[in-house]
């Protein structure tokens, strides 16, 4: 906890007995979208994150999180064309295949399990008009293919002829799936996301742990748990060639390069470069001190990266050489650099080519006014340029690290991955004490905090040495141990609400015989499960953002549904169907007049809670997502939001426009804030209704902002918390923080409550061992 006393100097105190059980989940798999802009990261707890570089910055930002089924442990991810972002599918160790729906934030099964675990999937883009139907049709498609993978030799119509079926199937993406029983299955993915079974290749002795396609999609390469690498003709399903890398070796990863080279990574720690035509060995690098697990290539395919259970990420580059003038030029892969930034096994690698900078027109660089609505043909790509490809690595230490491919320098994407949701309320009905709500996967912890003075010599209390003591706690268990998606606590501290994947729940807290007791309260029936929820300032209404993309207002006293909002871009188009993305953030003004709802892509919908009508729609700000927001107590007509580009906007809600502060300051923020360490994850306002201050914070730093002041053009220096002479928090000064911050909020005019945790403690609490081990066992 950080205390800022009346002299505005920072000192540290603590909350006695408070333990935050923060255990982020390991990353199992990574995959880059077809356009190269987004990276999907699947975690062991069943969640999936979508990462991208925010427009106008070089920071990676988690645009959305989908909480999937933790029992369907992901083994690999693949992207296909389709929709705005493309389509993302995962193979699972229970033998099923799932689609991840970014618009509804849910995981759905598209290929049911047959009881055999899937280790790897690889996708190839559609290939049309390149197959001789007369010679290969019958062998490829087994005469007729349906979505269930059944065969039907009878066909009465020309449309069902092998040539016609084959031609239509080749227009779909095809997926090769490696199974635990030694099979490789080939499927086509229809536009309706059906996995249509095409063929199963000859079963091998061990498990198929890795698969990849040749660039022309004519061949499939598979690697097994007995050290075997095989080439398969994708059309006939026949084996073309094979090689034995070693006895009882696991071929964890295969990578096909445009030069015709096949790269393998195995459990001996070796990375081998082979001729893809006959699998003859070209080169071997044995630099890993454990299993070599993952491979990735730069877009130019002249750089290859490997990673493994020793925590290393290794770069190899292709070099042309010849012994003399008359000898032919040969290609060699040389080891360039090794880095070890991970403390545990590195399980996944991928390369993205994100947009990292926006080029404004000269007239826009100084002052750029937002339009209320962007034209439909607006494209961020029009003003953007590429800085270059970036390698992303992830694994058991839960972190994602980025490396610009050209420099191969390390950048920490998320210093505090999967931060624990925490909420603090002041002056509750429990003797005006403060209450802390901490959300975990399957329960909520509620702590009643009591501020007390620390006694010094002579038993006298020192008013400048205060800390908190937990004098009561309670735990709310989710129903049937289902995973909790979101939660909230009322300002009175009397009510707590949460939602799992089934439905929302409401709990009432009471103080009886020196302890907190819990009782369930009714909510209206048929409420959907929610992505976000909050109580109004007076604790009278509970507002829920349903997964059906509607917003529900519930009177908690009568347990009746007050109103249902349908967010719309066009306020007067009340007949249109639900087309807006799901709401993931909610903010309300203290006078219970305004509600701001933010969807997962950064659009903002403003609702008037007095007349129960949508008031305004604000399109996403420069293409960036909203990371935090709120209404200051000083002015309930002002909405302040921060974006993933680390910009701050203040909106005049009544007038439906940017406020004066934003018109003057948003696009001329000081350098210290433009280079703010980390991404802003929260903001807080002081309880006083006369203050124009607010604090924004990331996992690495905090910054005090006064939106009542204009900015000076001089950049302020970054504060050094170790130097007591410069510990004054002034407008837009940045205060670096030592440990990853999970939560920060005002306690009073001059004090903050902060929850942080040393990363070393987090690493020690991880179940995975930092030493070498076999990840998938064999």
Phi, psi and omega in degrees: 000139177254130175248128173250108184277186186296336176275006176063027176257144185273135171219165185246135171232194184213166172253114183296128173082002181275122177236117177263115182276083183257110180228091175297156187265143177300152175268128184264320187213151176230151173203145180257139179297163184300325179279356176081004187269331188239149178238128175263135179234120178261133181250163185294334181279006178095356180272154177230133181245145176246115184251145173206164175275127184292141178304139177077010180215181175239024181263139173280143185224134175277102186290322179202159177230132175250124180269101183269194182278116181293344179279343177264079184291123184288138175249333176199162180231143174221145176252147173230164174293159178129144183058189184290319184261349192096177180247136183243131179233151176232142167269149185233152183289350174275002177093004180258169173235135183242150169255140179255113186268108182286337183277328179253358179054055180213162178251126180233145181277127179247346175221112182292153182283142171255017177089359181251127182296146174255130181261329187203145170234149173220139185244148173235148182288160182304143179229115189240138170071028182240003185247138175279104187295327186292328184262335187239356186299309184295321183290328185281310191260004181052036171078318180204137181236133171236178186293344180265357179082014181276161180249144180218111185279348182262132178213121183266343186245149179298331182295341180259011179293154181305320182295317181292315179299315181297318181296320180288322180294322181293348175279354179257156170297143177246145183235132171259130184240126178264124185255161181291336182271009176094005179269155165239118178259142178247128182230153170251141180257115182284171177295339178267014177067025173277137175266106183264119183288128179255313185194150170245129181281165182303133183288138177256175187289313184267195175278144173271108186263341184211145176216151174203161180255153167287162184296326180276001177065016178274340185228150174241138177246134180231147177234140188240178182279356176253022174080016184261133171244130184233150173252133180237140171283118186292336181277309183273335184083006181277149175285131180264316182196169178205162174212149178258113181286322181181164179284132175054040175257144175264121175272094188285331185208144175231144182219125179261130180254152181299336179288353183094009178267138174254132180248136178235150175233132187226177186286352174277354183090007183267145170244118186247142176250122186235155172285120186291344182283319183229006178062025174287142185284128177262312181206157175225133172240122180244070185258342179280140179262035180181190179302136167270115194254320190232150178227152174204157180232147172294156181305330179282349180062018175255006176224133180235141179239141175231154178214157183202193185285354175270004179080000183274148166239124189240138179253132173237141177235153181274131181234135177268135180211156175210145182288325178209179185296323186276345182277151181291154179285133178246152179258130177232144177257120184246146176284127183254312187201147174233136176232150178226083180265340180272147179266347183231188178303138172261116187263336190216146174226148170203159179240128177242160176235076187281156170277125186238357182210142179250132181259103179283151171294152183306321182288343182266345189294325182277310184216118186236107182278137176278141169277157178296321180225139176276148176297156185296333181269013179300132178224126179296331182299337183298328183251002189256159172221162184269135174274334179139162181292153179228136174273137177242132177235151180200161180182215189290341179277007172075352184271156168248129179241143179243145180225112171304127188300322182294318182265337185051047177254147188275138172224128180279114181289312184225097181294338177228075184294144176052056179302142180289126176296126182227143177222138179241132174236143185252157172051054182283177178289350178272074177058037178059020179281167175267152179230142181241127177251124180239121182265129172246185186295321187232006178204167176241132174257131180240123182242130175266120187255139179236123179281134180218154177277146177269125181276137177252195182301143182085006178063024179265140179279135177260113184296341180268001178236090182237147171215177184251149175234136175278115180250002171195144178218156177212155179233129176257114179273139176289156180294131177054028179056033177285155183288133180275131181269313183209165181203166177199159177231142181285158179297333177285342182079002185272334186237140175229135178233150176207165178222138169252197182281357179260307183192164175279157179225153180232131183235137177257137180255138177225155179255113183223125175051048175075017178212163179271128175250154185240142174215144182277136175250152182282147170240159176305142180289157177066021170288136179284163172293157192236155175266339181203152179205157177198156171265148171292165187302326181273005177066013184276326183243144171250126182249128185235133175263101186286157178291345176277008175073019170253160179246126185250135178248119185242132172278112186287338178290315181262353183058033180249151177280118182280314184196157174235122177264142171245103182300136181220150173282318178263110188298330185264001181265075185278352182265347184291155180284171180289112182233000184274149176295162182294148178277131181238352178219142179227138175221140178228153179280154184292341178271007178058035177259318187247143172233127175252125178242130184242129177275173189292349179254359173109359175285147184240133176244128180253129180240143175266114183280350179280311180260001176055060181211148176290135186257324190199152171236131179242114180290159186306142191274108182054031178077004184266159177274157175273126181260332180199162180188177178165166177256122180290142179300334182294326184212105183287352178267004181249129172249126179249130177227151171246152183241170180293347173271009182057046171248154180241130179236140173239120183254139170272103188291316182300317183274353180058053179201169173296140178286169182299321181300316181292321179301326181274326198241333191304321185262008175229041180295150181299154180302325181299327180275325176298332177255029181304130181295119179081178180263138178299127181243353180192160173218158183214145178250147176292152180298335183294136179276359181257354184268139175257014180273156165205159181242136171247151181212152171243186177287353185241342188200166174229157183214129178265130183233137175248105182279005172270353183247150169277154181275143169280149181284345178284135178280135177278155177281152176288136181286145174251113185294341180279346183259106185294346182279347182234035184263021175277128177268107178248181186299123178063024168275142183255130179250103178296147181238143190288317187249157177304129183265130177263330185199145177209135181204154174295138169259322178205191183301324186238018181221150180235151173252126183227137174247119176226170180208126177302135183297331179298323177293324178294316180299319180295332183276350181291142181289328181289143179276143179283357180264167183298137174203161174283122185286315187253002174061125177187000000 
